[in-house]
Amino acid sequence: MPVPYESTGRTRQKQRTRDALVEAARSLLEGGQTPAVEQAADAAGISRTTAYRYFPNQRQLLLAAIPDIDRPSLLGEEAPDEAGARLDLVIAGQVAILRRWEPQLRAALRLSLDQEPRTPRDARPVLRQGRAIAWIEDALAPLARTHPALDRRRLAVAIRAGCGIESWIWMVDIAAVSRKEAAALMRESAQALLAAALARHGE
């Protein structure tokens, strides 16, 4: 199995070079571009030949530029006990992530829609980790006690369908609503789905 270029020799310097390329790619994404490896190299002041040692193609560069939001929960230690209040906090956290990382998440969506990855390494899924579903399930955890017959996973999937980057792009680009209004619609949709599920189960 080949060893990644940055894992051999002068690893600290190579990590700095890799980080510079990733930051350059992120800055270009924030500026509305979808950078090729050459563009990131030029922006970082690194030779193109060197850049290709780290990122052989655009897809791998963009994958590296996507934030790794590895958080088990969006709720803090003082999270409320009521499911609706918890859900509000999670949707607010999700919106904050969308607003902070919108250009990178747009790039991730484009990569996820790419049906023809060139190599097995390029086939890595981008938007399929299901973290947001887990965050929503965490918000709905009190329902295990109050509404044990309610399928919390199914409800979490339904809520997630209306509060991810896909919905955000549709509202902002297609429906032409403001980002503030998109955030409000996501919250209202999540609460409406929760209320409908509770109504079906006797509340």
C-alpha positions, -999 to 999 in steps of 0.1 A, spaced: 0 0 0 16 34 -10 25 58 17 11 93 13 37 118 2 32 140 33 37 111 56 74 106 47 104 128 56 101 164 69 65 157 80 60 190 98 70 211 69 49 189 46 19 193 69 23 231 68 24 230 30 -7 208 28 -25 231 53 -16 261 31 -30 245 0 -62 236 19 -66 271 33 -60 286 -2 -87 263 -16 -111 273 12 -105 310 5 -111 305 -32 -143 287 -25 -154 315 -2 -147 339 -31 -171 319 -54 -146 298 -73 -142 261 -75 -105 259 -75 -83 235 -95 -51 223 -79 -31 249 -100 -52 278 -87 -48 267 -50 -11 263 -56 -8 298 -71 -29 313 -43 -7 296 -16 26 305 -33 35 269 -38 47 254 -70 22 234 -90 44 204 -92 46 203 -54 9 208 -50 2 178 -72 22 157 -49 -3 164 -22 -35 165 -43 -33 146 -76 -66 160 -87 -92 187 -80 -116 162 -63 -91 153 -36 -82 190 -30 -119 199 -26 -125 169 -3 -97 182 19 -112 217 20 -145 204 33 -147 209 71 -147 177 92 -175 186 117 -170 156 140 -192 165 169 -214 140 186 -240 166 196 -250 202 190 -264 205 225 -244 218 255 -243 205 290 -272 227 300 -295 215 273 -332 217 281 -353 186 288 -382 194 264 -378 180 229 -390 211 211 -366 234 228 -337 209 222 -347 207 185 -346 245 183 -310 245 195 -299 218 171 -315 236 141 -298 268 152 -265 250 154 -271 234 120 -279 268 105 -247 282 120 -227 255 103 -244 261 70 -236 298 72 -200 294 84 -191 267 58 -216 274 30 -191 275 1 -173 244 13 -206 225 18 -217 236 -17 -185 220 -30 -192 189 -10 -227 186 -25 -213 189 -60 -188 161 -52 -216 140 -38 -236 144 -70 -206 133 -91 -215 98 -103 -182 90 -120 -153 91 -95 -120 83 -113 -104 61 -86 -115 41 -56 -100 67 -33 -121 94 -51 -152 73 -44 -152 84 -7 -187 96 2 -190 133 11 -224 141 24 -234 106 36 -220 104 72 -254 111 87 -241 133 115 -270 158 113 -295 129 117 -276 119 149 -277 155 162 -315 156 156 -320 122 172 -301 136 202 -325 165 204 -355 141 203 -341 118 230 -367 128 256 -394 113 234 -381 78 242 -397 83 277 -427 104 268 -436 88 234 -419 54 233 -440 43 203 -428 72 181 -401 63 156 -375 89 165 -351 79 137 -378 83 110 -387 117 124 -351 127 125 -346 118 89 -378 138 79 -365 168 98 -330 165 83 -345 165 48 -355 202 54 -324 215 72 -293 205 52 -272 221 26 -295 208 -1 -326 226 13 -305 257 20 -294 260 -16 -329 254 -29 -343 281 -7 -315 306 -13 -309 300 -50 -342 288 -63 -369 302 -40 -347 334 -37 -354 339 0 -329 356 23 -306 335 44 -323 348 75 -357 337 61 -342 303 51 -331 298 87 -366 307 100 -382 283 76 -359 255 86 -369 260 123 -406 262 115 -405 231 93 -387 211 120 -412 222 147 -441 215 124 -428 179 118 -423 174 155 -458 187 163 -474 165 137 -456 134 150 -467 142 186 -503 146 174 -502 112 158 -491 97 190 -516 113 213 -503 148 221 
